[in-house]
């Protein structure tokens, strides 16, 4: 392993930091984090950017500007439906 090459986790953290503000400004997005990527509901074992949305919407129903990229800065992006966040007492 090359010690000068950032780890997958570090690359994901950097990409998240670089794109978080834009992602949070998109409709339906309620959070952005770093975690294990899921495809078809199953963990892939890869680390990526996790974009949390209230409700997943089919790509065909979104404008080009509202599509969340599948990859940012070479890091996989996983969109996960989390519902609405509600503060509790």
KOLTI-431094 format. One record per atom (N, C-alpha, C): residue number from 1; chain; y, x, z. Coordinates in Angstrom, 3 decimals, padded with zeros to 6 digits. Layout:
BEGIN
  num  chaine     north      east        up
  NUM       A         Y         X         Z
...
This chain:
BEGIN
  num  chaine     north      east        up
    1       A  -001.183   000.846   000.000
    1       A   000.000   000.000   000.000
    1       A   001.241   000.887   000.000
    2       A   002.168   000.556  -000.854
    2       A   003.402   001.312  -000.991
    2       A   004.390   000.877   000.096
    3       A   004.732   001.763   001.042
    3       A   005.634   001.368   002.137
    3       A   007.054   001.044   001.680
    4       A   007.420   001.437   000.463
    4       A   008.766   001.141  -000.036
    4       A   008.824  -000.223  -000.719
    5       A   007.656  -000.816  -000.988
    5       A   007.596  -002.120  -001.647
    5       A   007.564  -003.217  -000.579
    6       A   008.483  -004.204  -000.677
    6       A   008.497  -005.256   000.345
    6       A   007.227  -006.094   000.300
    7       A   006.804  -006.559   001.462
    7       A   005.623  -007.416   001.560
    7       A   005.930  -008.781   000.949
    8       A   004.888  -009.560   000.713
    8       A   005.065  -010.911   000.181
    8       A   005.930  -011.748   001.126
    9       A   005.724  -011.579   002.413
    9       A   006.513  -012.318   003.394
    9       A   007.985  -011.922   003.309
   10       A   008.252  -010.643   003.207
   10       A   009.636  -010.174   003.113
   10       A   010.292  -010.645   001.812
   11       A   009.565  -010.605   000.703
   11       A   010.108  -011.103  -000.575
   11       A   010.440  -012.593  -000.457
   12       A   009.555  -013.361   000.192
   12       A   009.793  -014.794   000.366
   12       A   011.023  -015.032   001.246
   13       A   011.158  -014.264   002.299
   13       A   012.324  -014.410   003.187
   13       A   013.620  -014.111   002.443
   14       A   013.606  -013.055   001.638
   14       A   014.811  -012.691   000.865
   14       A   015.161  -013.770  -000.143
   15       A   014.155  -014.280  -000.859
   15       A   014.399  -015.322  -001.857
   15       A   014.909  -016.593  -001.190
   16       A   014.325  -016.947  -000.045
   16       A   014.784  -018.129   000.700
   16       A   016.250  -017.969   001.072
   17       A   016.585  -016.819   001.601
   17       A   017.961  -016.561   002.020
   17       A   018.924  -016.664   000.833
   18       A   018.510  -016.146  -000.307
   18       A   019.370  -016.145  -001.489
   18       A   019.572  -017.539  -002.075
   19       A   018.606  -018.432  -001.919
   19       A   018.651  -019.729  -002.590
   19       A   018.764  -020.928  -001.649
   20       A   018.735  -020.697  -000.348
   20       A   018.698  -021.784   000.621
   20       A   019.867  -022.758   000.491
   21       A   021.085  -022.254   000.394
   21       A   022.254  -023.136   000.336
   21       A   022.189  -024.054  -000.880
   22       A   021.811  -023.517  -002.031
   22       A   021.720  -024.342  -003.240
   22       A   020.623  -025.387  -003.092
   23       A   019.459  -024.974  -002.572
   23       A   018.355  -025.912  -002.400
   23       A   018.733  -027.040  -001.440
   24       A   019.386  -026.705  -000.333
   24       A   019.784  -027.717   000.648
   24       A   020.823  -028.682   000.091
   25       A   021.534  -028.273  -000.932
   25       A   022.528  -029.142  -001.563
   25       A   021.933  -030.102  -002.574
   26       A   020.636  -029.976  -002.840
   26       A   019.986  -030.843  -003.819
   26       A   019.604  -032.170  -003.179
   27       A   019.608  -033.246  -003.978
   27       A   019.239  -034.556  -003.449
   27       A   017.825  -034.542  -002.867
   28       A   017.643  -035.227  -001.744
   28       A   016.323  -035.426  -001.153
   28       A   015.809  -034.228  -000.345
   29       A   016.458  -033.072  -000.437
   29       A   015.993  -031.883   000.286
   29       A   016.512  -031.937   001.714
   30       A   015.585  -031.790   002.682
   30       A   015.967  -031.857   004.094
   30       A   015.717  -030.543   004.833
   31       A   015.078  -029.591   004.184
   31       A   014.826  -028.318   004.837
   31       A   014.248  -027.291   003.880
   32       A   014.407  -026.023   004.235
   32       A   013.871  -024.916   003.448
   32       A   013.302  -023.900   004.419
   33       A   012.102  -023.428   004.150
   33       A   011.468  -022.446   005.023
   33       A   010.584  -021.504   004.232
   34       A   009.851  -020.685   004.953
   34       A   008.876  -019.769   004.365
   34       A   007.533  -020.109   004.983
   35       A   006.521  -020.214   004.166
   35       A   005.204  -020.554   004.686
   35       A   004.132  -020.440   003.627
   36       A   002.949  -020.942   003.953
   36       A   001.842  -020.910   003.006
   36       A   002.054  -021.972   001.936
   37       A   001.829  -021.551   000.708
   37       A   001.976  -022.444  -000.431
   37       A   000.742  -023.334  -000.535
   38       A   000.985  -024.591  -000.851
   38       A  -000.103  -025.550  -001.087
   38       A  -000.003  -026.027  -002.529
   39       A  -001.138  -026.182  -003.138
   39       A  -001.222  -026.771  -004.471
   39       A  -002.327  -027.812  -004.402
   40       A  -002.013  -029.029  -004.787
   40       A  -003.001  -030.099  -004.693
   40       A  -003.429  -030.373  -003.270
   41       A  -002.531  -030.125  -002.311
   41       A  -002.823  -030.372  -000.907
   41       A  -003.630  -029.293  -000.213
   42       A  -003.993  -028.233  -000.933
   42       A  -004.796  -027.157  -000.342
   42       A  -004.005  -025.864  -000.291
   43       A  -004.156  -025.129   000.808
   43       A  -003.486  -023.842   000.956
   43       A  -004.038  -022.853  -000.062
   44       A  -003.118  -022.098  -000.685
   44       A  -003.525  -021.116  -001.688
   44       A  -003.719  -019.728  -001.080
   45       A  -003.241  -019.541   000.152
   45       A  -003.291  -018.221   000.770
   45       A  -002.092  -017.364   000.406
   46       A  -001.198  -017.908  -000.411
   46       A  -000.003  -017.177  -000.822
   46       A   001.191  -017.614   000.022
   47       A   002.092  -016.681   000.251
   47       A   003.321  -016.963   000.989
   47       A   004.405  -017.321  -000.015
   48       A   005.180  -018.331   000.304
   48       A   006.250  -018.730  -000.601
   48       A   007.360  -019.454   000.124
   49       A   008.268  -019.986  -000.674
   49       A   009.366  -020.788  -000.150
   49       A   008.870  -022.231  -000.078
   50       A   009.031  -022.856   001.076
   50       A   008.638  -024.247   001.253
   50       A   009.912  -025.085   001.285
   51       A   010.013  -025.997   000.316
   51       A   011.159  -026.894   000.246
   51       A   010.678  -028.260   000.721
   52       A   011.282  -028.744   001.791
   52       A   010.889  -030.018   002.390
   52       A   011.794  -031.131   001.873
   53       A   011.163  -032.201   001.390
   53       A   011.904  -033.340   000.853
   53       A   011.492  -034.616   001.589
   54       A   012.415  -035.585   001.600
   54       A   012.089  -036.887   002.206
   54       A   010.892  -037.496   001.504
   55       A   010.965  -037.538   000.185
   55       A   009.912  -038.156  -000.620
   55       A   009.812  -037.409  -001.937
   56       A   008.580  -037.087  -002.348
   56       A   008.381  -036.447  -003.643
   56       A   008.641  -037.459  -004.749
   57       A   009.293  -036.989  -005.795
   57       A   009.624  -037.825  -006.943
   57       A   009.051  -037.142  -008.178
   58       A   008.407  -037.888  -009.077
   58       A   007.870  -037.273  -010.289
   58       A   008.965  -036.550  -011.082
   59       A   008.632  -035.408  -011.631
   59       A   009.598  -034.598  -012.386
   59       A   010.271  -035.396  -013.492
   60       A   009.528  -036.285  -014.131
   60       A   010.068  -037.073  -015.246
   60       A   011.216  -037.979  -014.806
   61       A   011.298  -038.281  -013.509
   61       A   012.348  -039.165  -013.003
   61       A   013.574  -038.398  -012.520
   62       A   013.551  -037.082  -012.623
   62       A   014.663  -036.263  -012.151
   62       A   015.427  -035.666  -013.324
   63       A   016.714  -035.470  -013.125
   63       A   017.497  -034.768  -014.141
   63       A   017.147  -033.285  -014.068
   64       A   017.445  -032.573  -015.113
   64       A   017.177  -031.127  -015.162
   64       A   017.829  -030.421  -013.971
   65       A   019.032  -030.830  -013.603
   65       A   019.762  -030.197  -012.502
   65       A   019.109  -030.461  -011.146
   66       A   018.340  -031.542  -011.037
   66       A   017.723  -031.899  -009.758
   66       A   016.290  -031.397  -009.611
   67       A   015.764  -030.719  -010.631
   67       A   014.415  -030.169  -010.540
   67       A   014.407  -028.927  -009.662
   68       A   013.484  -028.860  -008.738
   68       A   013.332  -027.682  -007.889
   68       A   012.427  -026.706  -008.638
   69       A   012.881  -025.473  -008.842
   69       A   012.070  -024.504  -009.591
   69       A   010.734  -024.241  -008.910
   70       A   009.701  -023.928  -009.688
   70       A   008.383  -023.602  -009.140
   70       A   008.335  -022.153  -008.667
   71       A   009.272  -021.330  -009.152
   71       A   009.331  -019.923  -008.771
   71       A   010.801  -019.524  -008.660
   72       A   011.146  -018.789  -007.610
   72       A   012.489  -018.237  -007.432
   72       A   012.360  -016.758  -007.107
   73       A   013.000  -015.928  -007.890
   73       A   012.960  -014.474  -007.676
   73       A   011.524  -013.952  -007.586
   74       A   010.632  -014.534  -008.374
   74       A   009.243  -014.098  -008.384
   74       A   008.404  -014.626  -007.232
   75       A   008.968  -015.527  -006.432
   75       A   008.276  -016.091  -005.267
   75       A   007.944  -017.554  -005.566
   76       A   006.698  -017.954  -005.284
   76       A   006.297  -019.340  -005.498
   76       A   007.092  -020.288  -004.615
   77       A   007.356  -021.472  -005.133
   77       A   008.065  -022.516  -004.391
   77       A   007.122  -023.710  -004.256
   78       A   007.004  -024.215  -003.049
   78       A   006.146  -025.361  -002.761
   78       A   007.019  -026.485  -002.225
   79       A   007.007  -027.638  -002.899
   79       A   007.761  -028.804  -002.444
   79       A   006.817  -029.669  -001.621
   80       A   007.192  -029.931  -000.376
   80       A   006.355  -030.717   000.530
   80       A   007.126  -031.943   001.019
   81       A   006.475  -033.095   000.926
   81       A   007.069  -034.329   001.417
   81       A   006.894  -034.401   002.933
   82       A   008.019  -034.563   003.636
   82       A   007.975  -034.591   005.099
   82       A   008.523  -035.876   005.695
   83       A   009.059  -036.750   004.860
   83       A   009.680  -037.967   005.375
   83       A   011.051  -037.657   005.937
   84       A   011.599  -038.614   006.647
   84       A   012.928  -038.426   007.230
   84       A   012.816  -037.851   008.625
   85       A   013.727  -036.947   008.934
   85       A   013.791  -036.376   010.277
   85       A   014.677  -037.273   011.129
   86       A   014.216  -037.602   012.311
   86       A   014.975  -038.447   013.220
   86       A   015.063  -037.739   014.568
   87       A   016.258  -037.669   015.107
   87       A   016.437  -037.053   016.419
   87       A   015.820  -037.947   017.488
   88       A   015.189  -037.314   018.461
   88       A   014.603  -038.094   019.550
   88       A   015.295  -037.748   020.862
   89       A   015.143  -038.615   021.827
   89       A   015.778  -038.411   023.136
   89       A   015.067  -037.349   023.935
